[in-house]
């Protein structure tokens, strides 16, 4: 295997043919398997020969030679292709490696990943080296190419220079451009973004939209400009409009938008019963949301909602592969494909008992195969604990802005007029307003305001996890905010809660201050503890991790705290600039 797209070397291809000729034994033989044949849309029985990471034959015949071949009688199992997650954000406290390892246990063997964190926090050479090295995992990983930062950062022209974007688009592991969170700029005449879309099209790569609430006319315009798919439909009418305009529709079930059950009900109400132009995604959910499964959970929901069983599996496999033009590699069980296969106990239960990924067992008879995902030395990619060589003082925590930001839900924020006294060092717990500070991770600038609706009795929170990797401070007690910051600094990055001078909860993020190096099962425990502590202090929304991530994200209304300052999204203006320290 030379590169991401599995262009096997000539010697490998000759070896695969020699298995059929009886000169070489397969490495695995799956006998009498009942498997999903997506060409005939039927459950069929066959013998499946595997050599290393490739399926070399599917049919009635058995191999002549069986030396050193693992032979498995599959008479009592059901085989389906490994599932594909087409919209992964593999930096939501977890990292690409740990997400892939965890997802494989639930049958998701292919991830198509956002590259945002790599672009913002790593040098291009280090990022591309990471992409290369991740190929050695049993999971298959593909990537996106972002065209903008989805916020207002300083010097955006550096990470999103023409040369950088072009290099990403040309990378063999990249399947699509987007997602297009900056599409309003495109409609307003941004020719550079349009050029990048054209380049992606020239390379036969797809464009992922991000069009929440878009009208039929806007959807049509974006289709004309090059968009291929959108994952933002929140009801049946929006699904219908996207299908009518020629889009692939990605149905979402995520920690901040668990829409899938309602979407499927709406589709039934509207008589939408054609599924070939649809697939599933979990949109980078928080760790705890994945406790019950990933793509398998979405298949289960679809089956329970009356979606034909084969269509439910196709929306997690071959529909995605065909859309991305990689069905010659993955998404189905057929000769020549990568040996990503899930073994089920029943057709109605999509959570696999055993999993083959690239022909390697990663799960066997309900148990994880240890050491199937070797650890990663993140330091070689520049992802080390944060080193903050500057100090935070009470002078940095001065608040005088006339208005603050009010949370409407986990991620939507609106402006509001500040009417309380903010001159002291502590705010009372009789209201849900907190001090809020965003500080440059290099200590060069800051912006201070008030945040309403996040919590009512939170003394202090410090977080290096944010959209840009800058530092967020939230709380009612300035001394505790300083303490939380200093502890986060000691950890080399993370999320820290402090109350009455004592650390209540901490979640270390040693990989650049944005990711944990823990297995998802262990990270889940820490994340749940953080959620519990925040809820006890008045956090009433669904996902505090996304709240922290999206405070700076200008693809959402209405007001955001960015590197440039307090930003009015609808009018595209900086209301109050950040202050140099």
Secondary structure, DSSP 8 states (H G I E B T S, - for coil): --STT----HHHHHHHHHHHTTSS--SEEEEEEEEEETTTTEEEEEEEEEETTEEEEEES---S--TT-EEEE-TT-EEEE-EEEEEE-TTSBS-HHHHHHHHHTTTEEEEEE--HHHHHHS-HHHHHHHHHHHTTSSSEEEEEE-SS-SS--TTHHHHT-HHHHHHHHHSTTEEEEE--TTHHHHHTT-HHHHHHHHHHHHTT-EEE---TT--HHHHHHHHHHT--EE----SHHHHHHHHHTT-EEEEE--SS---HHHHHHHHHHHT----TTEEEE--S--GGGGGG-SHHHHHHHHHHTT--HHHHHHTTTHHHHHHTT-TTTSSS-STTSB--EEEESBTTB-S-SEEEETTEEEEETTEE-TTSS----GGGGT-------S---GGG-----SEEEEESSSS-EEEEE--S---SSB--TTSSEEEEEEE-TTSSEEEEEEEESS-SS--EEEES-SSSS-EEEEESBHHHHHHHHHHHHHHTSEEEEEETTEEEEEEE-TBTTTB--S-HHHHHHHHHHHHHHHHHTT--SS-HHHHHHHTT-TTSSBEEEETTEEEETTTTEEEEE-EE-
